[in-house]
Amino acid sequence: MKLLRKPPRYCQGFEDRHGTFRWYYRRPGFPRSALPGLPWTPEFMAAYEKAANGEKLEIGVKQTIAGSVSALVVSYYKTSDFTGLSDSTKTTYRGIIERFRAEHGDKRVAHLERKHLQKLVSDKAATPAAANNMLRMVHLLMRHAVELGWRGDDPTQGVRKVKNKTAGFLTWEEDHIATFEEHHKPGTRAHLALMLLLYTGQRRSDVVRMGRQHVRKGILSITQQKTGQDVHIPLHDDLRAVLDALPLDNLSFLMTAQGRPFTPPGFTNWFRDMVRDAGLPDGLSPHGLRKATCRRLAEAGCTPHQIMAISGHKSLAEVTRYTVAAGRKDLAAQAMLALGKKEG
């Protein structure tokens, strides 16, 4: 069988004795998983994503040295603190933890000192976010070590984080949005993507799953993939008009050029191309539009709890930033207006 496209990473196929071509997800350290259909079809990619987010096998657990960092990692992966995380968060945590384990897995947990961890963080100062994320994961491990009785203290306490001046994902401003809409007219996939991101305030992983099955009586309801939070969003008139104009032949609103559902990473890569096509900065991402939604809601006078009802945030700390920023903007305008009156 000749494929038009290279199969996704870690996929292997073979023709059995009955002439049937079978595909499997085979990644070192992960269970082998059978994949239905052909590569890049919706059913194949759904099974592929599930397999890619599956639990990693603990290779060589019997050879793990008792009391070592590696043994602690194995134990932590079995806790409810870890197993209760979403699949995407587990993948992120594992990536960071496994890098720490690869370098220090054979070391005794009891022998780790604050100075060792401070050096670990300092050595990664060139990448502040990576350094601080590593420290956070080690903190989780050390907290678990205290719970197990392997240590009497948490050596991450007092370790200084690397100062990170970045504000995270760049928030889209109104001129960015206007430029994108000017280039990508209504009826294009890019315009549809913009409308879904901007008028739902959801993450890319939820936007690519949205379809008519999520809309009822003018309310878009979806369970967030990352947090499990249910959100119920009344359709904005602009978004409703765009969705009403879509054909009825697809369940998902957003589809690739090949007529398949987007994967979250694939959607981000495609959307960044759309941003470049509009002549906008590369730093503008789908998540930046989620932040723009929160900004707009704050500027409209919405309370943090009202914003959380749309965005699905579980913490007030994140959304409070937007209301505080909006409040300062209004106060600054009032202050300058007052100054102008005084001078007059």
N, C-alpha and C positions, 0 to 999 in steps of 0.2 A: 504494500500500500504506500503510495506516495503522498506526503503531506504538503499542502501549500505553504504552511508556516511551521517554523520550528516549535516543538511542543514546549510547554512551560518547564521551568527549572525543576529538577528532581523527578521528572516524569519519564518512565520507561515503558515501551510497548513491545509486544511480541505476538506472533501469529501462532495459535495453538494447533493441535493436530486435526482439529475440525475445520481449520481455515478461518477461525474467528480471531480478530485482532483484539487483544486485551491490553489495557493500560493500568499502570500502577504508580502510586506516589512512593518513591523510595529515597528517603533522605537519611543519611547516617545519624543514628541515635533516635530515630523516630519509628513508630510502627509502620509496616508496609500497609498501604491502603489501596484497595481496588477503586478505579475511577470509571464511571459509566460513560458510554458514548465515545465521541471523538474529541481530541484536544480543541479547546476554545469554544466548544458549544456551551450553552448556559448550564446544562446539567453537569457537564464535566467540570466547569470552573467553580460551580457551587461546591462540589465534592472536593475539588482541589484546595479551595480556600479553607474548608473544614479540616482537611488533613494537615495543611500547613500550620493551622492554629492548634493542632492537637498536642497532647501531652508528650513531652520528650521522654524517652526511655532512660532510666538511670543505669548507664553502662558501668560495669565494674563496681557496683555497690559493695559486693562482698570483699573487694580488695581495699575498700576505703578505710583509712586509718582512723580508729576511734579517737574522738576529741579533736580531729583536724577540721580545717575550714571546709574541706570537701564533704566531710561527714555532716557538718552543720548545714551546708547547702542542701544536701539530700533530705535532711530532717525538715528544713524550712519548707521545701516544696510540698510536703505532706500536710502542712498546717492549714487550718481553715482561712487564715489570713491570706494565704496564697491561692488556695483552690477556689476561694470565693471571688477572686478577681475576674474581670472579663477576659476573653481570649486575647484580645489585642494588648491589654495591659500585662497579662502573663508573658506574652512574647517580648514586650519591652523590658520587663523586669529580668527575664531569663538572659537576654542579651547582655545586660550590664553585669549581672551576677556571675555569669559564666566566664566573662573576661577577668573578673576578680579571682574566680576559682582557678582559672588556668595559670595565673601567676603565683597564687598563694595557697592553693588547695592542700598541699602537704604540710603546711605550717600548723602548729598547735594554736587553737583558739585562745587558750589560757595565756599564751605568751605574747599575744598582740598588745601593744601599748599605744597610748595616744600619739607618741612621737612618730611611731611607724605610720599611723594613719594620716598624720599631718603631712609627712613626707609624700605619701601616696597622692594626696590632694595637691600639694605644691608642685609635684612633678607633672601634673596635668593642667597647670595654670594657663597654658596657651589655649586650652579649650574649657573655659569656665563652666559651661553647662554640663559637659561630660564629667568634669571633676566633681561638681556638686551632686550630680545624679549618682555617681559612684559612691560618694559619701552617704547619700540617703539609703542606698541599697545595703551598704555595710552596716548602717545603723539598724536596719530591720533584722539583719542577721545577728548582730550583737544583742539586740533585745531578745531574740529567740534564745540565744546562748544563756542569757540570764535566767530566762524561764526554765530552761533545761537544768540549771544549776551548774553549767560548765564555767560560768564566770560569776563573780559577785558584783561586777560593775559593767557599765557600757563605755568602752574606751573611745567611742566617737564623741562623747560629751566634751565640749570645750574645743573641739577641732574647728578651726576657722575655715569657713567657706571661701571660695574664690569670688571676688567681687565681679559681678556680671552686669554690665551696663545696658545690655540689650533689653528691649521691652517685649521680646517675644515676636510673635507673628505681627507683621505690619497691618494695622487697621486701614481698611479702605476709606478714603475720604470721598466727599460728594463729587469732586471733580474727576476722581478715578472712575467712579461708577458711571458718570455722564459720558466720559470718553469711551468706556467699554461699550455702553449702549449705542453710542453714535457709530461705532465700528461694526458691532454685531447686532444687526437689526432683528426685530421680532420675527419669529418663524425659524430662526437658526437655533441649532443645539446649544451654541454658546450663550445666546440670550436666555434660553430656557434654564440653563444651568445657573446663570446669574439670578434669575427670578426665584428659583427654588432656594438657593443659598441665602439670598437677601431677605426674603419674606417668610422664611421658616426659622432662620437662625440656628440651623442644625449642623452637625459635623458631616464631613464628606461620606463617612460610612453609613449614615442614615439617609442622606440625600440620594445616593445611588440606588437605594432600595425603595424609594418612594414610588407609589403607583396609585391607580384609581381605587384599589382595595383599601387604601388608607384614608380616603375622603368620604365623608358621609354628612349630609345636610350642612355642607359648607364648613365642616371642621376636619382638619387634617390631624389624624391621631396616629402616633407611632411610638414604639418602645425603643428607646435609644440603645444601640448595640453595645456601646462602651459601658454604660452605667446601669442599664436595665430600667431607667427612669421613663415613665409614661408621660408624654406631652400631648396636649390637645390644642391645636393652633387654628383659630378662625382664619379662613382664607382672606387675604387682602384682595381688594378688587383688582389690582393689577395682576396678581398671580392667578386669580380665578379666570381672568380673560385669556391668559396665556394657556392655561390648562384646558379650558373649554375648546380652544382651537386645535388641540392635538388630535391626531387620528386615534381610533379605538382599537387598533390592531396589536398594540403592545400593552403588557401588564405594567411594566416599569415606565416611568415618564422619560428617563434618560437612557439612551441606548448608544452604543458605539456605531461607527460608520458601517460596521459589518452586521448591525442589527442585534447585537448581544448586550446584555447588561454590563455596566462598568464594574471593575473591581476598584476598591478605594484608591490604591496606588496608581492604577491606570488612569482613573479619573483625574487625579492631581496632575499627573504628567500631561494629559491632554489639555486640562484647563490652563496650565502654565503656558502652553503653546498659544492658546487663545489670548492670554494676557499680552504676550509678546506681539502677536498679530495686531493688537490694538495700539501698540506703541507704548505700553505701560511698563513700569519697572518690574524686574524679575521677582522682587520681594513680595509682590502681591499674590496671595494664595487663597484657596477656598476658605481656610480657617480665618483669614483676615476679613472675609465677608461675614462670618459668624460674629466677629467682634464689631463689625460695622452695624449689624442689626442691634446689638446691645447698646452701641453708641447712640443710634437713632432713637431707640426707646427711652434712653436716659435723657436725651435732649428734648424729647416730647413730654418730659415730666413724669415718667413712670417710676414707681418705687422699685427698690431692689427686688422685692418679692414678686412684683408684677413681671419684671424682666426674667426672673428665675422661672416663672410659669411658662414662658416661651422658650428660653434657652435650655431649660432642664438642669442648670447648675444646681448642685446640692449645697454649695457653700456661699454665704453672703459675701465673703471676702472678695471673690472674683468680680461679681457684678457691682459691688459698691464702688469699685474704681471708676466705672463708667458714670455713675450718678454724681460722684464727687467731681469728676472732670467736667461734667455738664454744668454742675452748680457753679464751679469756678468761672466757667465761660460766661454764664449769665451775670455773675457778680462783677466780673471785669467789665462787661458792657455797661452795667448800671453805674459802676464807679467812674468810667470815662464820661458817661453822659452827665453825671453829677458835676464832674470837673468842668465840663464845657459850659454848664449853666452858671457855675460860680464865676468863671472867667467872663461870661457875658454880662 
